[in-house]
Amino acid sequence: MVNILAIDDDDIFCYAIKRVVTRLGHAFFDVPTIADALNIVAKIEFDLILLDVGLPDGNGLDLLPILKENLLSPEVVIITGAGDAKGAELAILNGAWDYIEKTDSTQKILLTITRVLQYRAERKKSLDTPQIKCLKHESIIGNSLTMKRCLDLVAKAAACDANVLITGETGTGKELFANAIHVNSARDFHDLVVVDCASLPETLAENLLFGHTKGVYTGADGHQSGLIKLADKGSLFLDEIAELSPALQKVFLRVLQERKYRPLGGGKEIASDFRLIAATNKNLDKMVDEGRFRKDLLFRIRSLHIDLPRLCERGEDIKLLARHYLDFFCETQRLDSKGVSSDFFDVLTGYSWPGNVRELSNAMEHVVVAALNEPTVFPNHLPRQLRLHVVKSNLLESNRVKSNQATSNQTENPADPLSPEYPKGKLPLLAEFREGVALTCEKQYLVELMNQTASIKEACTISGLSRSRLYAILKTHGVSTGKKG
């Protein structure tokens, strides 16, 4: 028996679903509001949640990140009386299983429930397999939920020969994940051949990839194997695959299809049994729309997709990563391990880390060198620009607190700080007037930011704020995220 929850204020619909679910022998619960939902999911473990969008106390889509914050979180099916394409997109991107309408037939809803529970049962078994328990990933540091999900995909990739595409911003560890896939696979006894597509000279690319035969050009004194041949029985890692020229994309597509290639000057095709792993920090779907990347090639390389999170999206890993790199660079410099002041990690978690793990690694090397013979590291040892960014963020947060106080005072005294009309003798100090204007403009900016963006991730990119910081500012000003995830 499994537990199923409906978060919906439609009593008639809940009753109908209850009849279907209990007939299948499962336990059914229903609550009408987000507040009630948060209360019950904290007490009971659910396998499936049927979530309405329009709830009395808010948008049901806002619950998705909370409901999906565990590795074996419940599957969520959005069931709404008024579906829309944008809401469906947000739901799927934030981890929902499906997005269906209440007007759909009972048979379709029943089929969805059956399929979800079947997937759920199989997923629980897969998480207990020895392969996942014994996954080798010593170079990948992190215990956050997002990293556990990525490592789950690494385990799946290692168990098969499907082509894998790894995406993520610069510095998120794409090559580390490619290596983890290779070393955990049956191809570990052969080479992982790394090709940096961004540095492939177009005039020499085919020679480097496919090799050449003797005499094909002046100086070709013998047969030379290419990188694809070297990857035979092993793995071929194409880093920054978005940088491949259109001509090379076409040539490589056939190599992927046939697993054969022809060396320059050679008449006979040669087979190479390689496993492809590709990586990029570019949006390949957008490049396809713009005609800069072949759609058929994208389909080939993305049999399995691992999208690595930014460091600011895995904040609970920052302390663990910082400690790891501090010890690593101390060992590199032949120094004893250093102690850390209590406020050191506070500064690290207050920074947005636009350069991701690579920037954190460089910052820790800077810290070790700055504190070379000192036993303890302090915030003062961090790079100056990093500390400056955190100080500015803290000042902004302090101003937000003052904004709340100002808003409260305005409720009691409705004088508008932006209005040129004040009661006689009630003019504010010039500094207070400036602060009021700045805070009001900040709120207007946030409202416009939420109106113009389709997701919190996009809003973070435009504003330059981390996800946690943006949520804090929005909450302070009372600005809703709408349907964003």
RODO-2510 file (C-alpha; in nm, 4 decimals, decimal comma):
residues 485
     n   res          X          Y          Z
     1     m     0,0000     0,0000     0,0000
     2     v     0,1204     0,3497    -0,0829
     3     n     0,0174     0,6935     0,0407
     4     i    -0,1388     0,9392    -0,2043
     5     l    -0,2153     1,3026    -0,1237
     6     a    -0,4392     1,5455    -0,3097
     7     i    -0,3746     1,9161    -0,2448
     8     d    -0,6983     2,0630    -0,3761
     9     d    -0,9903     2,2654    -0,2395
    10     d    -1,2373     2,1020    -0,4801
    11     d    -1,4291     1,8575    -0,2601
    12     i    -1,6093     1,6914    -0,5502
    13     f    -1,2858     1,6214    -0,7366
    14     c    -1,1129     1,4913    -0,4213
    15     y    -1,4032     1,2549    -0,3556
    16     a    -1,3863     1,1210    -0,7106
    17     i    -1,0095     1,0633    -0,6865
    18     k    -1,0508     0,9019    -0,3445
    19     r    -1,2869     0,6422    -0,4903
    20     v    -1,0371     0,5603    -0,7637
    21     v    -0,7372     0,5395    -0,5287
    22     t    -0,9016     0,3382    -0,2503
    23     r    -1,0342     0,0932    -0,5091
    24     l    -0,6696     0,0263    -0,5962
    25     g    -0,5984    -0,0482    -0,2304
    26     h    -0,3987     0,2661    -0,1532
    27     a    -0,4286     0,5167     0,1317
    28     f    -0,5716     0,8558     0,0306
    29     f    -0,5442     1,1937     0,2018
    30     d    -0,6590     1,5375     0,0890
    31     v    -0,5974     1,8922     0,2140
    32     p    -0,7341     2,2217     0,0738
    33     t    -0,4442     2,4655     0,1293
    34     i    -0,0677     2,5052     0,1006
    35     a    -0,0402     2,5524     0,4776
    36     d    -0,2216     2,2238     0,5418
    37     a    -0,0045     2,0521     0,2808
    38     l     0,3197     2,1628     0,4483
    39     n     0,1879     2,0336     0,7789
    40     i     0,0873     1,6876     0,6532
    41     v     0,3951     1,6187     0,4361
    42     a     0,6115     1,6837     0,7431
    43     k     0,4335     1,3962     0,9215
    44     i     0,3572     1,1411     0,6480
    45     e     0,5744     1,0049     0,3657
    46     f     0,3846     1,0176     0,0369
    47     d     0,4576     0,8375    -0,2882
    48     l     0,2332     1,0513    -0,5082
    49     i     0,0938     1,4012    -0,4692
    50     l    -0,1846     1,5397    -0,6900
    51     l    -0,1369     1,9161    -0,6784
    52     d    -0,3827     2,1853    -0,7868
    53     v    -0,2468     2,5194    -0,9102
    54     g    -0,5111     2,7612    -0,7834
    55     l    -0,5282     2,7173    -0,4054
    56     p    -0,6935     2,9513    -0,1513
    57     d    -0,3608     3,0611     0,0000
    58     g    -0,1363     3,0717    -0,3079
    59     n    -0,0084     2,9116    -0,6262
    60     g     0,0386     2,5362    -0,5999
    61     l     0,3452     2,5510    -0,8267
    62     d     0,5301     2,7354    -0,5490
    63     l     0,5131     2,4111    -0,3477
    64     l     0,7076     2,2081    -0,6053
    65     p     1,0627     2,2990    -0,4924
    66     i     0,9681     2,2107    -0,1322
    67     l     0,8015     1,8812    -0,2247
    68     k     1,1006     1,7788    -0,4417
    69     e     1,3786     1,8623    -0,1964
    70     n     1,4603     1,4987    -0,1071
    71     l     1,6332     1,2405    -0,3288
    72     l     1,3354     1,0026    -0,3044
    73     s     1,0786     1,2827    -0,2946
    74     p     0,7169     1,2063    -0,3899
    75     e     0,6163     1,2179    -0,7531
    76     v     0,3983     1,5214    -0,8210
    77     v     0,1225     1,5371    -1,0810
    78     i    -0,0274     1,8784    -1,1455
    79     i    -0,4050     1,8545    -1,1893
    80     t    -0,5750     2,1842    -1,2652
    81     g    -0,9083     2,3088    -1,3864
    82     a    -0,7495     2,5800    -1,6033
    83     g    -0,4315     2,4578    -1,7673
    84     d    -0,1946     2,6778    -1,9644
    85     a     0,1205     2,6040    -2,1628
    86     k     0,3490     2,8260    -1,9545
    87     g     0,2301     2,6722    -1,6287
    88     a     0,2865     2,3244    -1,7738
    89     e     0,6411     2,4202    -1,8760
    90     l     0,7228     2,5531    -1,5288
    91     a     0,5778     2,2424    -1,3669
    92     i     0,7784     1,9954    -1,5770
    93     l     1,1012     2,1965    -1,5443
    94     n     1,0589     2,1945    -1,1659
    95     g     1,0217     1,8191    -1,1404
    96     a     0,6506     1,7447    -1,1889
    97     w     0,5687     1,4066    -1,3427
    98     d     0,2826     1,5368    -1,5558
    99     y     0,0441     1,8287    -1,6002
   100     i    -0,3145     1,7256    -1,6705
   101     e    -0,6560     1,8887    -1,6538
   102     k    -0,9486     1,7918    -1,4326
   103     t    -1,1657     1,7631    -1,7419
   104     d    -0,9574     1,4663    -1,8602
   105     s    -1,1272     1,1284    -1,8401
   106     t    -1,1131     0,9224    -1,5225
   107     q    -0,9405     0,6523    -1,7265
   108     k    -0,6541     0,8880    -1,8190
   109     i    -0,6103     1,0029    -1,4592
   110     l    -0,6160     0,6416    -1,3396
   111     l    -0,3546     0,5442    -1,6008
   112     t    -0,1295     0,8321    -1,4884
   113     i    -0,1562     0,7244    -1,1244
   114     t    -0,0789     0,3610    -1,2153
   115     r     0,2246     0,4551    -1,4228
   116     v     0,3605     0,6872    -1,1524
   117     l     0,3347     0,4191    -0,8842
   118     q     0,4996     0,1621    -1,1121
   119     y     0,7894     0,4029    -1,1765
   120     r     0,8085     0,4805    -0,8063
   121     a     0,8420     0,1147    -0,7083
   122     e     1,1130     0,0507    -0,9663
   123     r     1,3025     0,3647    -0,8683
   124     k     1,3132     0,2585    -0,5020
   125     k     1,4709    -0,0713    -0,6068
   126     s     1,7258     0,0991    -0,8347
   127     l     1,8487     0,3241    -0,5531
   128     d     1,9384     0,0113    -0,3523
   129     t     2,1564    -0,1488    -0,6203
   130     p     2,5243    -0,2123    -0,5310
   131     q     2,6382    -0,0114    -0,8332
   132     i     2,5021     0,3126    -0,6893
   133     k     2,6286     0,2349    -0,3404
   134     c     2,9830     0,1658    -0,4696
   135     l     3,0046     0,4568    -0,7142
   136     k     3,3601     0,5930    -0,7335
   137     h     3,3504     0,9720    -0,7286
   138     e     3,6318     1,0781    -0,4961
   139     s     3,6995     1,3964    -0,6961
   140     i     3,3364     1,5101    -0,6829
   141     i     3,2731     1,6800    -0,3488
   142     g     2,9214     1,7464    -0,2224
   143     n     2,6275     1,6015    -0,0302
   144     s     2,3540     1,8381    -0,1489
   145     l     2,0356     1,7013    -0,3027
   146     t     2,1232     1,8409    -0,6465
   147     m     2,4611     1,6658    -0,6426
   148     k     2,3064     1,3371    -0,5274
   149     r     2,0678     1,3545    -0,8221
   150     c     2,3564     1,4199    -1,0611
   151     l     2,5514     1,1265    -0,9148
   152     d     2,2430     0,9097    -0,9574
   153     l     2,2572     0,9932    -1,3296
   154     v     2,6320     0,9158    -1,3338
   155     a     2,5520     0,5691    -1,1992
   156     k     2,2921     0,5170    -1,4718
   157     a     2,5327     0,6386    -1,7394
   158     a     2,8091     0,4106    -1,6119
   159     a     2,5799     0,1088    -1,6343
   160     c     2,5170     0,1511    -2,0074
   161     d     2,6853     0,2687    -2,3273
   162     a     2,4412     0,5472    -2,4157
   163     n     2,5822     0,8806    -2,5354
   164     v     2,5894     1,1357    -2,2531
   165     l     2,5664     1,5149    -2,2703
   166     i     2,6915     1,7070    -1,9663
   167     t     2,5883     2,0723    -1,9459
   168     g     2,6628     2,3428    -1,6937
   169     e     2,8339     2,6757    -1,6480
   170     t     3,2115     2,7086    -1,6618
   171     g     3,3667     2,5763    -1,3422
   172     t     3,0886     2,3346    -1,2435
   173     g     3,3017     2,0225    -1,2969
   174     k     3,1932     1,8796    -1,6327
   175     e     3,5227     1,6993    -1,6949
   176     l     3,5155     1,5493    -1,3440
   177     f     3,1731     1,4032    -1,4169
   178     a     3,2880     1,2701    -1,7538
   179     n     3,5774     1,0965    -1,5807
   180     a     3,3433     0,9552    -1,3130
   181     i     3,1209     0,8038    -1,5831
   182     h     3,4241     0,6428    -1,7489
   183     v     3,5906     0,5013    -1,4361
   184     n     3,2641     0,3508    -1,3121
   185     s     3,1881     0,1857    -1,6467
   186     a     3,3054    -0,1414    -1,7980
   187     r     3,5359     0,0648    -2,0241
   188     d     3,7577     0,1708    -1,7323
   189     f     4,0330    -0,0664    -1,8485
   190     h     4,0754     0,1415    -2,1657
   191     d     4,1465     0,5109    -2,2237
   192     l     3,9302     0,8166    -2,1716
   193     v     4,0393     1,0349    -2,4644
   194     v     3,9735     1,4045    -2,4070
   195     v     3,9209     1,6365    -2,7051
   196     d     3,8929     2,0109    -2,6470
   197     c     3,6724     2,1137    -2,9398
   198     a     3,7347     2,4832    -2,8707
   199     s     4,1060     2,4433    -2,9462
   200     l     4,0695     2,2174    -3,2514
   201     p     4,2147     2,4052    -3,5527
   202     e     3,9629     2,3525    -3,8324
   203     t     4,2320     2,2812    -4,0920
   204     l     4,3813     2,0031    -3,8767
   205     a     4,0701     1,8781    -3,6989
   206     e     4,0003     1,5794    -3,9240
   207     n     4,3651     1,4773    -3,9121
   208     l     4,3652     1,4905    -3,5323
   209     l     4,0355     1,3022    -3,5013
   210     f     4,0735     1,0451    -3,7790
   211     g     4,4496     1,0228    -3,8348
   212     h     4,6166     0,9806    -4,1758
   213     t     4,7890     0,7308    -4,3972
   214     k     5,1500     0,7423    -4,5191
   215     g     5,2190     0,9976    -4,7908
   216     v     4,8821     1,1744    -4,7734
   217     y     5,0696     1,5029    -4,7416
   218     t     5,4293     1,6219    -4,7301
   219     g     5,5899     1,5013    -4,4102
   220     a     5,3446     1,2149    -4,3535
   221     d     5,6164     0,9493    -4,3291
   222     g     5,3905     0,6848    -4,1800
   223     h     5,0426     0,5938    -4,0673
   224     q     4,9174     0,8025    -3,7752
   225     s     4,6154     0,7008    -3,5655
   226     g     4,3645     0,9693    -3,4716
   227     l     4,1971     1,0363    -3,1379
   228     i     3,8889     0,8349    -3,2331
   229     k     4,1062     0,5283    -3,2873
   230     l     4,2761     0,5848    -2,9514
   231     a     3,9309     0,5829    -2,7875
   232     d     3,8527     0,2337    -2,9248
   233     k     3,7044     0,0183    -2,6431
   234     g     3,7225     0,3253    -2,4207
   235     s     3,5453     0,6626    -2,3990
   236     l     3,5713     0,9741    -2,6145
   237     f     3,5089     1,2994    -2,4282
   238     l     3,4283     1,5945    -2,6530
   239     d     3,4620     1,8984    -2,4300
   240     e     3,2900     2,2189    -2,5521
   241     i     3,1183     2,0319    -2,8344
   242     a     2,9238     2,3483    -2,9236
   243     e     3,2472     2,4811    -3,0786
   244     l     3,2553     2,2166    -3,3530
   245     s     3,2312     2,3760    -3,6991
   246     p     2,9249     2,2921    -3,9146
   247     a     3,1457     2,0812    -4,1425
   248     l     3,2830     1,8790    -3,8517
   249     q     2,9343     1,8389    -3,7046
   250     k     2,8239     1,6730    -4,0282
   251     v     3,1282     1,4449    -4,0436
   252     f     3,1051     1,3476    -3,6785
   253     l     2,7325     1,2699    -3,7056
   254     r     2,8110     0,9861    -3,9464
   255     v     3,0903     0,8598    -3,7221
   256     l     2,8424     0,8404    -3,4341
   257     q     2,5874     0,6580    -3,6455
   258     e     2,8242     0,4021    -3,7950
   259     r     3,1057     0,3944    -3,5364
   260     k     3,3364     0,3928    -3,8406
   261     y     3,5678     0,6530    -3,9894
   262     r     3,8098     0,6928    -4,2764
   263     p     4,1635     0,8271    -4,2109
   264     l     4,2858     1,1057    -4,4388
   265     g     4,4140     0,9406    -4,7542
   266     g     4,2687     0,6040    -4,6568
   267     g     4,0291     0,4135    -4,8794
   268     k     3,8990     0,1707    -4,6203
   269     e     3,6823     0,2614    -4,3227
   270     i     3,8031     0,1649    -3,9759
   271     a     3,5736     0,0690    -3,6883
   272     s     3,6116     0,2236    -3,3438
   273     d     3,4038     0,1019    -3,0519
   274     f     3,4037     0,4174    -2,8404
   275     r     3,1524     0,5534    -2,5907
   276     l     3,0740     0,9247    -2,6424
   277     i     3,0578     1,1762    -2,3583
   278     a     3,0102     1,5392    -2,4618
   279     a     3,0036     1,8609    -2,2596
   280     t     2,9228     2,2261    -2,3138
   281     n     2,8381     2,5448    -2,1273
   282     k     2,6217     2,6626    -2,4197
   283     n     2,2473     2,6238    -2,4745
   284     l     2,2440     2,3736    -2,7612
   285     d     1,8667     2,3940    -2,8076
   286     k     1,8996     2,7677    -2,8683
   287     m     2,1907     2,7066    -3,1071
   288     v     1,9734     2,4583    -3,2993
   289     d     1,6981     2,7210    -3,3295
   290     e     1,9559     2,9679    -3,4594
   291     g     2,0909     2,7180    -3,7119
   292     r     2,4356     2,6979    -3,5472
   293     f     2,4133     2,3349    -3,4307
   294     r     2,2657     2,0324    -3,6059
   295     k     1,9427     1,9058    -3,4551
   296     d     2,0148     1,5467    -3,5564
   297     l     2,3551     1,5622    -3,3887
   298     l     2,2006     1,6982    -3,0694
   299     f     1,9563     1,4067    -3,0641
   300     r     2,2485     1,1667    -3,1008
   301     i     2,4656     1,3070    -2,8239
   302     r     2,1838     1,3618    -2,5705
   303     s     2,0659     1,0080    -2,5057
   304     l     2,1272     1,0861    -2,1385
   305     h     2,1558     1,4424    -2,0085
   306     i     2,3279     1,5578    -1,6883
   307     d     2,2804     1,9278    -1,6118
   308     l     2,5238     2,0359    -1,3401
   309     p     2,4034     2,2990    -1,0900
   310     r     2,5769     2,6279    -1,0203
   311     l     2,7593     2,6461    -0,6884
   312     c     2,5127     2,9045    -0,5562
   313     e     2,2375     2,6416    -0,6061
   314     r     2,4151     2,3932    -0,3792
   315     g     2,5008     2,6238    -0,0903
   316     e     2,5159     2,3407     0,1643
   317     d     2,8227     2,2058    -0,0210
   318     i     3,0266     2,5278     0,0042
   319     k     3,1693     2,4561     0,3497
   320     l     3,2598     2,0987     0,2523
   321     l     3,4283     2,2115    -0,0698
   322     a     3,6162     2,4934     0,1014
   323     r     3,7534     2,2573     0,3671
   324     h     3,8578     2,0093     0,0973
   325     y     4,0474     2,2683    -0,1065
   326     l     4,2045     2,4280     0,2008
   327     d     4,3506     2,0905     0,3001
   328     f     4,4529     2,0161    -0,0590
   329     f     4,6467     2,3395    -0,1045
   330     c     4,8022     2,3123     0,2420
   331     e     4,9316     1,9708     0,1419
   332     t     5,0503     2,1084    -0,1930
   333     q     5,2475     2,3811    -0,0128
   334     r     5,3743     2,1263     0,2442
   335     l     5,1916     2,3051     0,5256
   336     d     4,9999     2,1738     0,8251
   337     s     4,6216     2,1808     0,7962
   338     k     4,4872     2,5211     0,9015
   339     g     4,2130     2,6093     1,1440
   340     v     3,9187     2,8232     1,0329
   341     s     3,7662     3,1197     1,2168
   342     s     3,3940     3,1004     1,2953
   343     d     3,3031     3,3805     1,0517
   344     f     3,5101     3,2495     0,7588
   345     f     3,2389     3,0185     0,6255
   346     d     2,9757     3,2883     0,6819
   347     v     3,1524     3,5045     0,4243
   348     l     3,1795     3,2136     0,1801
   349     t     2,8093     3,1332     0,1970
   350     g     2,7239     3,4997     0,1511
   351     y     2,8968     3,5114    -0,1884
   352     s     2,7251     3,4190    -0,5171
   353     w     3,0267     3,2365    -0,6749
   354     p     2,9757     3,3284    -1,0417
   355     g     3,2850     3,1203    -1,1278
   356     n     3,1395     2,8182    -0,9462
   357     v     3,3642     2,5482    -0,7939
   358     r     3,6642     2,6594    -0,9981
   359     e     3,6434     3,0073    -0,8454
   360     l     3,6093     2,8584    -0,4961
   361     s     3,9164     2,6438    -0,5555
   362     n     4,1183     2,9467    -0,6676
   363     a     3,9935     3,1460    -0,3674
   364     m     4,1097     2,8731    -0,1265
   365     e     4,4529     2,8649    -0,2918
   366     h     4,4691     3,2439    -0,2432
   367     v     4,3732     3,1981     0,1240
   368     v     4,6446     2,9368     0,1868
   369     v     4,9113     3,1562     0,0287
   370     a     4,7880     3,4692     0,2109
   371     a     4,7940     3,2855     0,5464
   372     l     5,1110     3,0973     0,4592
   373     n     5,2680     3,0547     0,8052
   374     e     4,9609     3,1401     1,0109
   375     p     4,7720     2,8510     1,1764
   376     t     4,4217     2,9934     1,1234
   377     v     4,2485     3,1470     0,8219
   378     f     4,0194     3,4481     0,8601
   379     p     3,7882     3,6347     0,6188
   380     n     4,0677     3,8883     0,5751
   381     h     4,2682     3,6219     0,3901
   382     l     4,0018     3,5965     0,1177
   383     p     4,0403     3,7853    -0,2136
   384     r     3,9537     4,1537    -0,1755
   385     q     3,6857     4,1588    -0,4477
   386     l     3,5071     3,8651    -0,2892
   387     r     3,4945     4,0351     0,0501
   388     l     3,3804     4,3605    -0,1105
   389     h     3,0918     4,1817    -0,2822
   390     v     2,9781     4,0251     0,0456
   391     v     3,0008     4,3577     0,2327
   392     k     2,7839     4,5246    -0,0309
   393     s     2,5301     4,2423    -0,0088
   394     n     2,5168     4,2745     0,3691
   395     l     2,4609     4,6484     0,3435
   396     l     2,1796     4,5867     0,0974
   397     e     2,0211     4,3423     0,3395
   398     s     2,0511     4,5982     0,6195
   399     n     1,8708     4,8502     0,4001
   400     r     1,5941     4,5977     0,3412
   401     v     1,5358     4,5727     0,7145
   402     k     1,5112     4,9491     0,7301
   403     s     1,2706     4,9342     0,4371
   404     n     1,0399     4,7073     0,6374
   405     q     1,0517     4,9515     0,9259
   406     a     0,9830     5,2414     0,6916
   407     t     0,6874     5,0556     0,5411
   408     s     0,5503     4,9919     0,8886
   409     n     0,5879     5,3602     0,9779
   410     q     0,4160     5,4626     0,6574
   411     t     0,1182     5,2483     0,7529
   412     e     0,0844     5,4480     1,0724
   413     n     0,1722     5,7779     0,9037
   414     p     0,0606     5,7720     0,5388
   415     a     0,2977     6,0474     0,4262
   416     d     0,4637     5,9294     0,1015
   417     p     0,8422     5,9845     0,0966
   418     l     0,8229     6,0352    -0,2792
   419     s     0,5490     6,2952    -0,2546
   420     p     0,6595     6,6623    -0,2682
   421     e     0,3817     6,7563    -0,0248
   422     y     0,4527     6,7191     0,3481
   423     p     0,2749     6,8693     0,6477
   424     k     0,4467     7,1804     0,7720
   425     g     0,7442     7,0909     0,9896
   426     k     0,7262     6,7231     0,8875
   427     l     0,9902     6,7189     0,6137
   428     p     1,2244     6,4186     0,6566
   429     l     1,5993     6,4458     0,6702
   430     l     1,7541     6,4503     0,3232
   431     a     1,9329     6,1198     0,3954
   432     e     1,6016     5,9577     0,4957
   433     f     1,4360     6,0939     0,1813
   434     r     1,7117     5,9475    -0,0389
   435     e     1,6884     5,6104     0,1348
   436     g     1,3108     5,6017     0,0899
   437     v     1,3453     5,6733    -0,2803
   438     a     1,6124     5,4038    -0,3211
   439     l     1,4041     5,1398    -0,1423
   440     t     1,0933     5,2242    -0,3404
   441     c     1,2871     5,1995    -0,6664
   442     e     1,4330     4,8668    -0,5534
   443     k     1,0852     4,7243    -0,5004
   444     q     0,9711     4,8551    -0,8392
   445     y     1,2755     4,6858    -0,9965
   446     l     1,1871     4,3531    -0,8335
   447     v     0,8248     4,3745    -0,9501
   448     e     0,9388     4,4454    -1,3061
   449     l     1,2024     4,1671    -1,2833
   450     m     0,9359     3,9127    -1,1886
   451     n     0,7034     4,0345    -1,4642
   452     q     0,9681     4,0077    -1,7365
   453     t     1,1210     3,6683    -1,6486
   454     a     0,9832     3,3169    -1,6788
   455     s     1,1762     3,1544    -1,3940
   456     i     1,3755     3,2277    -1,0803
   457     k     1,6879     3,1012    -1,2603
   458     e     1,6412     3,3618    -1,5338
   459     a     1,5730     3,6333    -1,2737
   460     c     1,8983     3,5397    -1,0935
   461     t     2,0932     3,5634    -1,4189
   462     i     1,9560     3,9105    -1,5014
   463     s     1,9842     4,0560    -1,1497
   464     g     2,3207     3,8975    -1,0662
   465     l     2,1811     3,7654    -0,7360
   466     s     2,1971     3,4107    -0,6013
   467     r     1,8712     3,2186    -0,5691
   468     s     1,8662     3,2391    -0,1882
   469     r     1,9479     3,6109    -0,1919
   470     l     1,6770     3,6863    -0,4480
   471     y     1,4175     3,4952    -0,2476
   472     a     1,5173     3,6917     0,0637
   473     i     1,4812     4,0286    -0,1142
   474     l     1,1457     3,9310    -0,2634
   475     k     1,0177     3,8232     0,0770
   476     t     1,1392     4,1454     0,2380
   477     h     0,9535     4,3609    -0,0144
   478     g     0,6515     4,1331    -0,0286
   479     v     0,6944     4,0709    -0,4027
   480     s     0,5414     3,7462    -0,5303
   481     t     0,7342     3,5041    -0,7519
   482     g     0,4125     3,4288    -0,9423
   483     k     0,4336     3,0918    -1,1182
   484     k     0,8102     3,0792    -1,1235
   485     g     1,0123     2,7846    -1,0031
***
